[in-house]
Amino acid sequence: KRLQEDPEYVQYRSLLDEEAEVDLKDAVTASGVAGLVLRSLKTSDVFKRHKQDFKKIGFCLPPTNDGEHDLIQVYADGDCLVINLFEVKRPISYPWDGEEDQRPPSKDMLLKGIKQLSLAHDFIKGILMDIPKDRIRFQCFTAFPHTAEHVLKHLFTQGGELCDPCYNFILSHDDITSKAR
């Protein structure tokens, strides 16, 4: 527990978290889809900068939605606006861990990601409230850029904690590196 509070360890974890977000951003931008990609968007910063504009259109930020959204990709697909929301997660690791020591993510980590995606969805939907619902398509993903697919699979196999259809909205290291090629 003392390690979790050590400033050097906190800095180490922060660096790995940042690297995971950048790796995902690089893969998304390398996909060749023309559009807007936003990384580390803080809801409160957007709201503070444009508070008067949001008031004019009647949008109020819910007090519980003061989050940071890891990656948002926006692009047009015909007459539809596609918004991909990504929440980046990384299981706890230690400087002495090797690749063979890769820890699987916990169910709680995945559930936290889903909650954060829900907040991002509500925030973006609120900003775009004048666009007809049939003209916006949201896709939400929890990404584990540094976790191999076989490590994630155990959560979704027979007897695993999560359902198979949920796996379609999970991105592993393998998914991300194949998209970046």
N, C-alpha and C positions, 0 to 999 in steps of 0.2 A: 504494500500500500504506500510505503514511503516513496517508492520509485515513481508512482503515478503523480506525485507532487513535486518531484525533482525538476527544476527549471530546464536543465539540459534534456531530460527525457521528454518534457512537454514540448520543447522546441523540436526534438527529433520527430515526435508524432505529428506535430503541425506541418513539418516539412513533407512527411510521407502523405499526409492528407492532401496537401497542395499538389504534390506530384500526381496523385491519383486523379484529381480534378483536371489537371492539365493534360494527362494522358487521354482521358475521355474527350476533352475538347478537341484535341488533335485528331482523334479518330472521327469525330462528328464532322469536323471541317474538311477532313480528307475524303469524306464520302462523296464530295462533288455536288451536293445539293446546294443550290444558291439560296441564300436567305440570311437571316440574322441569328447570331449565336451570342448569348449572354452568359457570363460565368460569374458566380458568386454575387448574385443580385440580392441585395438586402432590401426587404420590403419596407422597412422603416425609412431607409435612405431615399427610396423612390417617393414615398409618401411625403416626407418632409420637404423635398425639393419641389414638389408639384402640389402641395397641399391646397392652394387656392384653386388650381385647375380641377382637382378632384372634387372640391366642394361645389364648384359650378355645375358639374355633371351629376352631383348627388351621390358620389361614391365615398363611403366612409370605411376606413380600414378597421376591421374587427380587432379589438384589443388583444386577442389571442394569436393574431397573425403577424407576429413580429419576428419572422424567420429569415433565414438565408437560403436562397434557392441555388443549388450548385450549378446547374446548367439548363438553359432554356434555348431551344432551337425553334425558330419560326420561319415558315416558308409557305409559298402559295402552291397549291396543287389544283390547277384549273380555277374554278371559282370558289374554292374552299381554302381557308387559312388553316394550316397544320401547325400545331404547337406540341412539340415534344418536350416533356419535362423529365429531367434526370436528377436523381438523388444519388450521390456518390457515397459509398460506404467502404470501410476498410476495417477488417478485424484487427483487434489489438495485436501488436507485434513488439518484439524486443530486439535491441541491436544485435544480440548474440544468436537470434534465430536464423537458420539457413532456409533455403527454399523448401527443403524437405520437411521443415517444421511448420509449414503453412497451416494456420488455424482456420477452421471453418467459421463462418459468421454465425452469430446466435440468432434465434428466432426473434428475440427482442430487437436486435439491430435491424432486421428486415421490417418488423412492424413499425419501428420508428421512422424508417424510410418511407413507408406507405403513408404515415401520418403527415410527414413533411410534404410529400407529393400532393396530398389532399389540400394542404394550406396553399401551396403554389397554384394549384388548379383554381381554388376559390379566388385568389388574388387576381390572377390573369383574367378569369371569367368576369370578375367585377369591373376591371378596367375596360374590357371589350363588350360591355353589356349592350351596346347599340347594334352589334353585329348579330344577325339572325343565327340562332343555335344550329341550324342545318348548314351553316356556312363555316363553322369552326369544328375542327376535329382534334381532340386532345389525345395524346398517347403518353403514358407515364411509365417510366422505367427506373428500377433501382439497379445501379451499376456497381459492380465490384471489380474495378480495373486491375487490381493486383491479386485476384483470386482465380485460380484455374477452375475450369468448368467441372472437372471431376470432384473438386472439393465442394462445390456448391450442390452438385447432384444429390448428395446424401440427404439433403433436406427435402427432396422431392420424390424420392424413390418409395417403393412399397414400404410402409411402416415409418416413412419419414414424417416430419412434422407439418409439412405444407403440401398443398394440392398441386397436381401436375399442371393445370392451366395457369397457375401463378407463375410457373417457370418461364412462360412466354414473355413476361415483363421483367425478367432478370437478365442483366448483361454480365458476362464473366470476362476475364482477361482474354480468353480465346475469342469471344465475340468481338471484343474491342480491337484486338490486333488484326483480326480478319477484315474488319471494316476499314482499318487504316491503310490497308494495302491497295 
